[in-house]
């Protein structure tokens, strides 16, 4: 299980690689669940949380990078 501090210390490439790896691991766990080979069911929820942590760090970085470019974005107003 990856802690949020460790996820924040990863580079962009490492973060993407870790996310791909975690998603693949979740796929494998679901396959094991379907074939009744999975013995530790907690691994599924731990892996989902790990993916959520990685996505959170990725979103934080995108927001920081986006805020450096200017003010908040406004959605186009609907024509009446």
C-alpha positions in Angstrom: 0.0 0.0 0.0 1.3 3.4 -0.9 1.1 6.3 1.4 0.1 9.7 0.1 3.5 11.3 1.0 5.3 8.7 -1.1 2.9 9.2 -4.0 3.6 13.0 -3.8 7.4 12.4 -4.0 7.1 10.4 -7.3 8.0 12.1 -10.6 5.3 12.4 -13.3 6.5 9.3 -15.1 6.8 7.2 -12.0 3.3 8.3 -10.9 1.9 7.3 -14.3 3.8 4.0 -14.2 2.5 3.3 -10.7 -1.1 4.1 -11.7 -0.9 1.7 -14.7 0.6 -1.0 -12.4 -2.1 -0.5 -9.8 -4.9 -0.7 -12.4 -3.4 -3.9 -13.8 -3.2 -5.3 -10.3 -6.9 -4.5 -9.7 -7.8 -6.2 -13.0 -5.9 -9.3 -11.9 -7.6 -9.3 -8.5 -11.0 -9.0 -10.1 -10.1 -11.9 -12.4 -9.0 -14.0 -9.4 -12.3 -13.1 -7.7 -14.3 -14.2 -10.7 -12.4 -17.5 -10.8 -12.7 -18.0 -7.0 -8.9 -18.0 -6.6 -8.8 -14.8 -4.5 -8.3 -15.5 -0.8 -7.7 -12.0 0.6 -10.7 -9.9 -0.4 -9.2 -6.8 1.3 -6.7 -6.5 -1.5 -9.4 -5.2 -3.8 -10.4 -2.3 -1.6 -6.7 -1.5 -0.7 -5.8 -1.4 -4.4 -8.8 0.8 -5.2 -7.7 3.2 -2.4 -4.2 3.2 -3.8 -5.5 4.1 -7.3 -7.5 6.9 -5.7 -4.4 8.3 -3.9 -2.5 8.3 -7.2 -5.3 10.0 -9.0 -5.6 12.6 -6.3 -1.9 13.5 -6.6 -2.2 13.6 -10.3 -5.2 15.9 -10.1 -3.4 18.2 -7.5 -0.5 18.6 -9.9 -2.8 19.4 -12.8 -4.6 22.0 -10.7 -1.4 23.6 -9.7 -0.1 23.6 -13.2 -3.4 25.1 -14.5 -3.6 27.8 -11.9 -0.1 29.0 -12.9 -1.5 29.8 -16.4 -4.0 32.4 -15.2 -7.3 32.9 -13.5 -10.2 30.5 -13.1 -11.9 29.2 -16.2 -15.5 30.3 -16.9 -17.9 28.1 -18.7 -19.7 29.7 -21.7 -23.1 31.1 -20.8 -26.1 29.5 -22.3 -27.9 31.5 -25.0 -31.5 32.4 -24.1 
